Amino acid sequence: MKNKFVGIMYSATLLIVACASSRNAMAQKAVSLKDVFKNDFVIGTALNATQIEEKDPKAALLVPQQFNTATPENIMKAEVIHPQWGTYQFDLADKLIAYGKKNNIKINAHTLIWHSQLPQFVRNIQSVDSFKTFFKNHITTVAGRYSGKVFSWDVVNEALNEDGTMRQSIFLDKLGDNYVTEAFRLAQAASPNTELYYNDYNNEQPAKRAGCIALIKKIKQAGVRIDGVGIQGHWHAGKIPLKEIEESIIQYTALGIKVMITELDIEVLPRNVEGADVSQRMKEDPSMNPYKNGLPDSVQQQLASDYEALFKLFLKYPGKVTRVTFWGVDDGQSWLNNWPVKGRVNYPLLFNREFKPKPAFYKVIALKKIEQE
Ligand code: G3I
């Protein structure tokens, strides 16, 4: 009798546990960004080496649950993948491809041509001919290796100044202002079925946007393929340029290309540096790190309403904004903890340092629920 009672109790407990865990599973499914926005745009994150190698168990769980596309934060940049003339290090990038395959996550490769994070040997190249050889070899080898394995490439990153003119870089200096078109031409030849994008920050602002449009038109007029433009989206809490973002979505898509938000994060700390130029830095000072013991509720709410307004805008343009990628998985990973001031405690993303969703996450999700009701 006693055994029968224990048996019944055990089965009942199992049933409760089963119901609870299926409820949990459903609840988890219901709060997945990639599922909620599956008919609108893909949702991405930037991954660092630790996450690609699944050395952080919390990130290893959260990333495949929330995101269906990913961008390598650093490991496909020239400095890492092509450290010496003729020497390539593909280990981490190969691991990223395997990670994407295993978790059904598409890879947006980043980036072939960027003036920053270049290996020293490139800066030491003197002759134009040698520089041309490096340029061609780099694009052909790297894009060629991942042809058919990555969904897209940020072919050229940050080639423009704020006023829309071409940035003074080693590429402009050695190759002249056709280098952007040439980069796309080489990428297309090396990786014919991969989508090819131009990526920049502040290119939602009128002057830079005009320069960006001129650049895109120039590529197209040369008969070279460009599939989309990335607006990085490193914005500030309480100061999201919604009007300019909307105007940019309209103007860029009028060129017949896709628009993506490729590096989304929202700064909540004080700074007097705009955009994302990594060469600009500010001095360390305690007043510049005001929330090291936690984010005040008022700022948390501001962040949430900024994210809500942004996603509301993206949802107005179905089929035009095709991807929204966050620049990091959780607040602890964000580059904004170290730029433009080193060692700060920042809060720019949807998941906190414990990988738990923040109020901003729920605001963004709720937009879609309201729409469905
Ligand atoms: O790899 C070294 C490591 O060996 C060393 O011990 C450590 C000491 O500081 O530095 C490590 O390199 C750092 C690297 O990130 C990897 O963590 C660099 O110092 C640091 O400057 C670098 O920052 C990256 C930055 O690009 C560099 O340009 C950020 O993580 C990355 O988020 C950021 O990403 C860029 C996009 O590619 C383009 N758009 C702007 C965006 C933000 O700056």
Boltz pocket constraint, residues with backbone or C-beta under 6 A from the ligand:
constraints:
  - pocket:
      binder: B
      contacts: [[A, 73], [A, 74], [A, 116], [A, 117], [A, 157], [A, 232], [A, 263], [A, 276], [A, 278], [A, 335]]
      max_distance: 6.0
